[in-house]
Structures are given as structure tokens and as C-alpha cells.
């Protein structure tokens, strides 16, 4: 670095709007199918094979150099952005000491940036998340990725919720510091009151309050304009409807997971880009989306969206937790209508008994709070999302269960969750012809840290379900 040019790390406000991009691990991008043009490829350099902060400077710089050379030399990556993620590689203040290995990575990547202007982004963070192989790590990396892309900065440091960019001798395009000062909270009173209810350990009371507010929102009693469409998720890439392997796996969103399709992104990635996968969002979580006026309208809306999504494909319905309950109800509705393309049902650790679902409320509370913190643009508290949450949780309590007459795969967990020990709950009957498999993990990990195991079980079952095209 030229010492005649002083680098000052200046704070700047978070971008007002965030693009819809999905981070893809470099190894998966390298070994997988062609990626979507909006994909951001992430090379996470924050840990070595043991999980510790890297100390072998030569090995790490060689790894980064090889990755950059391979990425820039392949035409299929021409439309992508390459993001290199480090921890503690630079110091943004006098009380920080830069990690030598991370600093060497930065110098190498800055050189590559000059050869690939606008295509390579450097992000240094203090986050201790586990990276793209873990659901909460995925959300953390995804949040950093969209923030970096939206900022337009080639080099970015993130410390907690504060963003920094380098300015040489005061030269740069940092916004006016006055605009970086946090504005007074303008959250709607409904959101503020629910936050207080959660803080006071009155989650159930907060849901009752939200349910009353939900009843004042526009509602539909039949399929109508404004109900969200299905989202392709083949290979774990949002809006990717590719993949030619059937049956089409259609995942129903979980009401308590405000991040929507993000919950299933790791599972879809491990199912592979060849498998056609889609997610069905629940209506009402975003502005201008109506809420269902009744349980019948809710299940009808999901069934109609499923059919619009799969077209002429044979398909299976699937869902995690409350999404599994809705998948079961939708399967029953489609079978009542004599649908012949529904091949089966997959239940990821869902429960039929009211007592079991009541005991899951702690997990629902944690999911709502954690996802808001990790992906605020997709799961931040808004009036729409919170009232939809209450509406759909109330609809779940109205479901009635009879075994559906199709093949079903029921995947259960063997370990207790932090909020309940439902791993000990007896096996329930979802179908007249069901297969039960277990994963040695707890509830949340089923589609996150153990998603590779879950995907293997699903893939094996799908292959025996459709031996000619599975």
C-alpha cells in the first residue's frame, strides 16, 4: 500500500432498499450447474478446515488466487459477482488489530478488483456465524451479501449493524454523516406493541392482539388477484424454475417463518439443480396481499397456486412444521378433486395433536424473533407480516385430520429442541401409506445444518416413488 495515501474507514447508512439476490458458495457454484445471472458467488475465508480463524497465509492466499482465476476464466460466470468474505482482516478504528492472513487476502483481492472492475466485492465482518452450511449462517451471509451489493461499494466493512467504506485522504462518495444518524423509530404502533409483548414474555397475548388487527385487513373468500405466485427454488436459487427431474417438489411456507422461501433454500440446494423445486408463499405477508377469510379459502388458495406452479408436472407436496400441516390439508383438497398428478406428501417434523402444536409455540416465537434479526428485509416486523402470522397460526388450529390416500414420507427428529421435547411424541398417521424416517438432530436443524441428510432421505424416497423419472 502506498503510505502517502491515508485510508480512513467512514461510516455510512444502510441502503434504503435491498436487491433480491441469493449467495451461492463458491464450491457449489464451481461444481454445480450454470447459475442464475443475479447470483452472487461467495468465497468465505473466515475459517480454516478446523473452523478457526485462518493462520496459514500462504495456503489461504493460494486458495483465493486459485478461486479468482477459475471464476474469471469461465464464461458461465461472466454475469455473476464474486464476493470474498473475511473476518478482522482490516481495522476500522484504533482499537482493532488487523489479522495478518486476512490482510494478505485483502491485498490480493484488491489487485484482482482492478482487473475485474465492478465484479468483485470485498466484505470484512465481525460476525461469528457458521456460514452458508447453517440456516442462520446462511441468513447472515445473505444479509451481508445483499447489503454489499446494494451499497455499490467494492470494499466494505461490517461491524454489528454499522457499515464502513474506505476513503483515501477524504476522497470518496461517503454520504453526509448527518444522514447516517439513526432516525427516531417510525414503526407502526401494532409492531411496537407486539415487540413489547414478546419482551414481556407474552407472545400468546401478542398473537391475540395481532389476530384482532388482522380481521380489519382485506380478506378473500375465493381465489383472487394479489395472492402470491409460487417461487422456483431449484438448486437453492430463488426464482429458478429449472431442473428436469420429476416429481416436482412443492414446499409450503411455514406460517411462523417470516423469511418465506429462505427456510427451504439449503434443502433445495442439497436436492440439486436437476430436481425441480418450488415454494408456495402464504398470502398476506406483503403489502397488497389479502388474507384468507376462512380456512376453506386458505386451503383453496394454496391448492390453486400449487396447480398454477406445477403446470403439467407430476408433483409431491411438502412442508416443515406448520407448513407440513398445510401441505397435508392441500393434498386432501386436491385428492378430493380427483387430481391425478399428485404423487405424494412429505412431512418435515409436523404434528397433528393440538397439545403438540401448542408446545411448539416457543419454537414459533424464536423463529419470528431470530429471522427478523437475521434477514430484516425479508422478515422484518411489519403490520402485514405480523397480522398474517397471527391469521395463519389461527387457521392451523382449525385444521381437521384424516389420513390422505397417497404415499407419504414422514421425517422426524430424534433430539429435543431448546423449547420442547417433541422428539418423543408418538408417530402420527398422516397417510394410509406412509414411510417414517428419522434424522439425528433437533427440529430447526432439519432444514438447516442437517439439510444434506434430510435431502438424501427425500431423494431416495422420490426415486422409489418415481423410478422412471426420479
Secondary structure, DSSP 8 states (H G I E B T S, - for coil): --TTS-EEEEEE---SS-----EEEHHHHHHSS---TT-EEEEE-S--TTSS----HHHHHHHHHHHHHHHHT-GGGTT-EEEEEEESSS-SSTT----HHHHHHHHHHHHHHHHSTTTEEEEEE------TTSHHHHHHHHHHHHHHHHHT-SEEEEETTEEEEEEETTBS----HHHHS-------HHHHHHHHHHHTT-HHHHHHHHHHHHTTS-EESS--TT---EEEBGGG-TTB----EEEEEEEE--TT-TTGGGGGHHHHHHH-TTEEEEEE--TTSSTT--EESSHHHHHHHHHHHHHHHHTT--EEEEEETHHHHHHHHHHHHHHHTT-SSEEEEEEES---SHHHHHHTHHHHHHHHHHHHHH-HHHH---HHHHHHHHHHHHHHTT-----EEEEEEEEEESS--SS--GGGS-----EEEEEEEEESS-TGGGGTTTHHHHHHHHHHHHHHHSTTT-
